[in-house]
């Protein structure tokens, strides 16, 4: 009985950790895209000025 509960808790914590990791990867991908877009806009403005 205790063994089943411990296994269940382990599975739950493992699932939470995996979902946290996926969320972190998505957030960092969004940040990279936002930085890239900002760099492109800055480059476009610099080219217009020349």
SEKEDREN-464018 format. One record per atom (N, C-alpha, C): residue number from 0; y, x negated, z; residue in one letter; atom name. Coordinates in Angstrom, 2 decimals, decimal comma. Layout:
<nodes>
[node NUM; [Y; X; Z]; 'A'; 'CA']
...
</nodes>
This chain:
<nodes>
[node 0; [-1,19; -0,83; 0,00]; 'X'; 'N']
[node 0; [0,00; 0,00; 0,00]; 'X'; 'CA']
[node 0; [1,26; -0,88; 0,00]; 'X'; 'C']
[node 1; [1,33; -1,83; 0,94]; 'X'; 'N']
[node 1; [2,49; -2,72; 0,99]; 'X'; 'CA']
[node 1; [2,58; -3,55; -0,29]; 'X'; 'C']
[node 2; [1,41; -3,94; -0,79]; 'X'; 'N']
[node 2; [1,38; -4,76; -2,00]; 'X'; 'CA']
[node 2; [1,98; -3,99; -3,18]; 'X'; 'C']
[node 3; [1,65; -2,70; -3,27]; 'X'; 'N']
[node 3; [2,20; -1,87; -4,35]; 'X'; 'CA']
[node 3; [3,71; -1,76; -4,25]; 'X'; 'C']
[node 4; [4,21; -1,57; -3,03]; 'X'; 'N']
[node 4; [5,66; -1,45; -2,83]; 'X'; 'CA']
[node 4; [6,36; -2,76; -3,18]; 'X'; 'C']
[node 5; [5,77; -3,87; -2,78]; 'X'; 'N']
[node 5; [6,36; -5,17; -3,07]; 'X'; 'CA']
[node 5; [6,40; -5,40; -4,58]; 'X'; 'C']
[node 6; [5,32; -5,04; -5,25]; 'X'; 'N']
[node 6; [5,27; -5,21; -6,71]; 'X'; 'CA']
[node 6; [6,32; -4,33; -7,38]; 'X'; 'C']
[node 7; [6,47; -3,12; -6,89]; 'X'; 'N']
[node 7; [7,45; -2,19; -7,45]; 'X'; 'CA']
[node 7; [8,87; -2,73; -7,26]; 'X'; 'C']
[node 8; [9,15; -3,26; -6,07]; 'X'; 'N']
[node 8; [10,48; -3,84; -5,81]; 'X'; 'CA']
[node 8; [10,73; -5,04; -6,72]; 'X'; 'C']
[node 9; [9,68; -5,85; -6,92]; 'X'; 'N']
[node 9; [9,80; -7,01; -7,80]; 'X'; 'CA']
[node 9; [10,13; -6,55; -9,22]; 'X'; 'C']
[node 10; [9,40; -5,55; -9,70]; 'X'; 'N']
[node 10; [9,63; -5,03; -11,05]; 'X'; 'CA']
[node 10; [11,05; -4,49; -11,19]; 'X'; 'C']
[node 11; [11,52; -3,77; -10,18]; 'X'; 'N']
[node 11; [12,87; -3,20; -10,21]; 'X'; 'CA']
[node 11; [13,92; -4,30; -10,25]; 'X'; 'C']
[node 12; [13,77; -5,31; -9,40]; 'X'; 'N']
[node 12; [14,77; -6,38; -9,36]; 'X'; 'CA']
[node 12; [14,73; -7,20; -10,65]; 'X'; 'C']
[node 13; [13,54; -7,36; -11,22]; 'X'; 'N']
[node 13; [13,42; -8,08; -12,48]; 'X'; 'CA']
[node 13; [14,13; -7,31; -13,59]; 'X'; 'C']
[node 14; [13,94; -6,00; -13,63]; 'X'; 'N']
[node 14; [14,59; -5,17; -14,64]; 'X'; 'CA']
[node 14; [16,11; -5,21; -14,49]; 'X'; 'C']
[node 15; [16,59; -5,17; -13,25]; 'X'; 'N']
[node 15; [18,03; -5,25; -13,01]; 'X'; 'CA']
[node 15; [18,59; -6,59; -13,48]; 'X'; 'C']
[node 16; [17,90; -7,66; -13,17]; 'X'; 'N']
[node 16; [18,36; -8,99; -13,57]; 'X'; 'CA']
[node 16; [18,41; -9,10; -15,09]; 'X'; 'C']
[node 17; [17,41; -8,55; -15,78]; 'X'; 'N']
[node 17; [17,40; -8,60; -17,24]; 'X'; 'CA']
[node 17; [18,54; -7,78; -17,82]; 'X'; 'C']
[node 18; [18,81; -6,61; -17,25]; 'X'; 'N']
[node 18; [19,90; -5,79; -17,79]; 'X'; 'CA']
[node 18; [21,25; -6,45; -17,52]; 'X'; 'C']
[node 19; [21,39; -7,12; -16,37]; 'X'; 'N']
[node 19; [22,63; -7,86; -16,07]; 'X'; 'CA']
[node 19; [22,84; -8,98; -17,09]; 'X'; 'C']
[node 20; [21,75; -9,68; -17,42]; 'X'; 'N']
[node 20; [21,84; -10,77; -18,38]; 'X'; 'CA']
[node 20; [22,25; -10,25; -19,75]; 'X'; 'C']
[node 21; [21,66; -9,13; -20,16]; 'X'; 'N']
[node 21; [22,02; -8,54; -21,46]; 'X'; 'CA']
[node 21; [23,48; -8,12; -21,47]; 'X'; 'C']
[node 22; [23,95; -7,53; -20,39]; 'X'; 'N']
[node 22; [25,35; -7,10; -20,30]; 'X'; 'CA']
[node 22; [26,28; -8,31; -20,37]; 'X'; 'C']
[node 23; [25,89; -9,39; -19,72]; 'X'; 'N']
[node 23; [26,69; -10,61; -19,73]; 'X'; 'CA']
[node 23; [26,77; -11,19; -21,15]; 'X'; 'C']
[node 24; [25,65; -11,17; -21,86]; 'X'; 'N']
[node 24; [25,64; -11,67; -23,23]; 'X'; 'CA']
[node 24; [26,53; -10,83; -24,12]; 'X'; 'C']
[node 25; [26,48; -9,49; -23,94]; 'X'; 'N']
[node 25; [27,33; -8,60; -24,75]; 'X'; 'CA']
[node 25; [28,80; -8,87; -24,46]; 'X'; 'C']
[node 26; [29,13; -9,05; -23,19]; 'X'; 'N']
[node 26; [30,52; -9,30; -22,81]; 'X'; 'CA']
[node 26; [31,02; -10,61; -23,41]; 'X'; 'C']
[node 27; [30,19; -11,65; -23,35]; 'X'; 'N']
[node 27; [30,64; -12,94; -23,89]; 'X'; 'CA']
[node 27; [30,76; -12,86; -25,40]; 'X'; 'C']
[node 28; [29,91; -12,08; -26,05]; 'X'; 'N']
[node 28; [30,03; -11,90; -27,50]; 'X'; 'CA']
[node 28; [31,33; -11,19; -27,84]; 'X'; 'C']
[node 29; [31,68; -10,18; -27,04]; 'X'; 'N']
[node 29; [32,95; -9,46; -27,26]; 'X'; 'CA']
[node 29; [34,13; -10,41; -27,07]; 'X'; 'C']
[node 30; [34,05; -11,27; -26,07]; 'X'; 'N']
[node 30; [35,14; -12,22; -25,82]; 'X'; 'CA']
[node 30; [35,28; -13,20; -26,99]; 'X'; 'C']
[node 31; [34,15; -13,68; -27,50]; 'X'; 'N']
[node 31; [34,21; -14,61; -28,64]; 'X'; 'CA']
[node 31; [34,84; -13,93; -29,85]; 'X'; 'C']
[node 32; [34,45; -12,68; -30,10]; 'X'; 'N']
[node 32; [35,01; -11,94; -31,24]; 'X'; 'CA']
[node 32; [36,51; -11,73; -31,06]; 'X'; 'C']
[node 33; [36,93; -11,42; -29,85]; 'X'; 'N']
[node 33; [38,35; -11,20; -29,58]; 'X'; 'CA']
[node 33; [39,14; -12,50; -29,78]; 'X'; 'C']
[node 34; [38,59; -13,62; -29,31]; 'X'; 'N']
[node 34; [39,27; -14,91; -29,50]; 'X'; 'CA']
[node 34; [39,36; -15,26; -30,98]; 'X'; 'C']
[node 35; [38,27; -15,03; -31,70]; 'X'; 'N']
[node 35; [38,25; -15,32; -33,12]; 'X'; 'CA']
[node 35; [39,30; -14,47; -33,85]; 'X'; 'C']
[node 36; [39,37; -13,20; -33,51]; 'X'; 'N']
[node 36; [40,36; -12,32; -34,13]; 'X'; 'CA']
[node 36; [41,77; -12,80; -33,81]; 'X'; 'C']
[node 37; [42,01; -13,22; -32,59]; 'X'; 'N']
[node 37; [43,34; -13,72; -32,20]; 'X'; 'CA']
[node 37; [43,66; -15,00; -32,97]; 'X'; 'C']
[node 38; [42,68; -15,88; -33,14]; 'X'; 'N']
[node 38; [42,89; -17,11; -33,89]; 'X'; 'CA']
[node 38; [43,21; -16,81; -35,35]; 'X'; 'C']
[node 39; [42,51; -15,84; -35,93]; 'X'; 'N']
[node 39; [42,75; -15,47; -37,32]; 'X'; 'CA']
[node 39; [44,16; -14,89; -37,48]; 'X'; 'C']
[node 40; [44,56; -14,04; -36,54]; 'X'; 'N']
[node 40; [45,91; -13,46; -36,60]; 'X'; 'CA']
[node 40; [46,97; -14,54; -36,47]; 'X'; 'C']
[node 41; [46,76; -15,48; -35,55]; 'X'; 'N']
[node 41; [47,72; -16,57; -35,36]; 'X'; 'CA']
[node 41; [47,79; -17,43; -36,62]; 'X'; 'C']
[node 42; [46,65; -17,69; -37,22]; 'X'; 'N']
[node 42; [46,62; -18,48; -38,46]; 'X'; 'CA']
[node 42; [47,32; -17,76; -39,59]; 'X'; 'C']
[node 43; [47,13; -16,46; -39,69]; 'X'; 'N']
[node 43; [47,78; -15,67; -40,74]; 'X'; 'CA']
[node 43; [49,29; -15,70; -40,55]; 'X'; 'C']
[node 44; [49,75; -15,57; -39,31]; 'X'; 'N']
[node 44; [51,19; -15,61; -39,04]; 'X'; 'CA']
[node 44; [51,76; -16,98; -39,39]; 'X'; 'C']
[node 45; [51,01; -18,04; -39,08]; 'X'; 'N']
[node 45; [51,48; -19,39; -39,38]; 'X'; 'CA']
[node 45; [51,57; -19,59; -40,89]; 'X'; 'C']
[node 46; [50,62; -19,05; -41,65]; 'X'; 'N']
[node 46; [50,64; -19,19; -43,10]; 'X'; 'CA']
[node 46; [51,79; -18,42; -43,72]; 'X'; 'C']
[node 47; [52,11; -17,27; -43,17]; 'X'; 'N']
[node 47; [53,21; -16,46; -43,69]; 'X'; 'CA']
[node 47; [54,53; -17,20; -43,47]; 'X'; 'C']
[node 48; [54,64; -17,90; -42,36]; 'X'; 'N']
[node 48; [55,86; -18,64; -42,04]; 'X'; 'CA']
[node 48; [56,10; -19,82; -42,95]; 'X'; 'C']
[node 49; [55,04; -20,36; -43,57]; 'X'; 'N']
[node 49; [55,19; -21,56; -44,42]; 'X'; 'CA']
[node 49; [55,70; -21,23; -45,78]; 'X'; 'C']
</nodes>
